[in-house]
Amino acid sequence: MRLNRRAVLGSLAAGAAVLGAPMVMGQAAPRVVVVGGGAGGATAARYIARESSGAVNVTLIEPTRRYYTCFFSNLYIGGLRDMESLGHDYGTLASEYGINVVHDWAVGVDRDARTVALAGGGSVPYDKLVLSPGIDFKEGAVPGWDLSAQNAMPHAYKGGSQTELLRAQVLAMREGGTYAMVAPPNPYRCPPGPYERISMVAHVLSEVNPTAKILIVDPKDGYSKQALFEEGWQKHYGGMIERIGPDFGAQNTSVDPAAMTIDIDGAVESVDVCNVIPAQRAGKIAHDAGITDGDWAPVNPADMSSRADPDIYVLGDAAQQGDMPKSGYSANSQAKVCANAVLGALTDSRVFPARYSNTCWSLIAPEDGVKVGATYEPTEEKIASTESFISQTGEEPEVRAATYQESIGWYAAITADMFG
Amino acid sequence: MIRRGLAALAAAVLPAAAAPDHELVHNEIADILALPADTAYGAWLASECTSCHGVGTEGGIPQIHGLPAGYIVGALVDYRLGARQHEVMQTIATRLGEEEIAALAAYFSEAD
């Protein structure tokens, strides 16, 4: 057995939990490595550690010591949550669940040796590997924009400092200025997210800068919850929001971060804030592991295992699985199916049939919440939607307020489900 | 057999959802509570619930850990029949059979 210093330390840290646990298949404890500590990875690590009662050695590799959720970050932009309420650390996963939390970047996967290389040096061996790396942006997706331009034109599509930067820019906008969003093409993380963000920016501007304008440059014909957002924008924000779609050339958009201009099919607009959300693909480690097909990593619908390698599982935004939206809720749901399958493969625990679900809440204005959701089941071909629902236009304010309150309860529950 | 019974019940009750037949509903709840409950299966099924139902009471989603089994069975049967309305819960409950409801009720009634 190969052990490096980190793995030894991890084993010692988990030692108290391992003592007294049943010996598994007469061997040393099997090793699971989870890459990415978000809704998919943190949930998978916690469920595998908890359900195995220490019989499986779990290592979680996550570069940030404090994780800021992308979900609910729009509420921070809208001034309805403070940033600290979106931050979570990994102390409970280490202390109560015996998970070996390694704050480092996973930079490579050797699938033959079954090891994960770390940016800080060394490698971690695994019997089963769970990759939940989220998204990266596709280079050249919006001509003129790259990561070196993200201070002038933030994406704010990964939680934390980018979110804080975008809110600061909205608050600092000149009177009557223009906030522009370059929206992403499908598929992307959190389908209603860009439009909830527009709602929250409009909420802030209507209070502090009511003559400001909002411009959405959108390469898509339509988008999630469109009728609900359009009704709400008309109701709450009058004529503040304008959307340019592909019928006016929005798919031919480039930006100039130095000049703060957007070129939409040849028409150049000067803007004051420019939120560029580029086209997306699976996080880099999934590509480095050689398990992607195009932009995403195809998985088996029954257990979230990679179609390219039975010892690797892919969760959340990075996975190509079928009908589930790329959401934190979906990743959390997929993680439980994955954890059950991993435990079944490594121990003698029972494996249950996969069942998936998702709900996405969005806030249009304070106390005006809407939702869309579905249940899913695996087929041979994909994870397929079985039943679905969506909020209706024209709902009473009490219904919308109750929906918003639900979303607050969900945030508390899912973050506890992830981080313990 | 119970599944067929519930389908017939749904057909009888749904056209007049405002006035469900309480005796039929009560019999259905009693039938489910009499099933042998697989608590390990319940723990697996419950992982779908804990995405929203935490052990605290923050926000507008009720805590369900520790509720009596009869209450949980009654709520899920009512959601399945449409006698109690909530989009998320009706979608979730629709795909729960009697065995699943019994397992969930056993798990949550014993959960801290």
Interface residues (C-beta under 8 A of the other chain):
Chain A: Y47 Y329 N332 S333 K336 N340 R350 F352 R355 S357 T359 K371 G373 A374 T375 T386 E387 S388 F389 S391 A402 Y404 Q405 E406 S407 I408 G409 W410 Y411 A412 A413 I414 A416 D417
Chain B: A40 Y41 W44 L45 S47 E48 T50 S51 C52 H53 G54 V55 G56 E58 G59 G60 I61 E87 V88 Q90 T91 I92 T94 R95
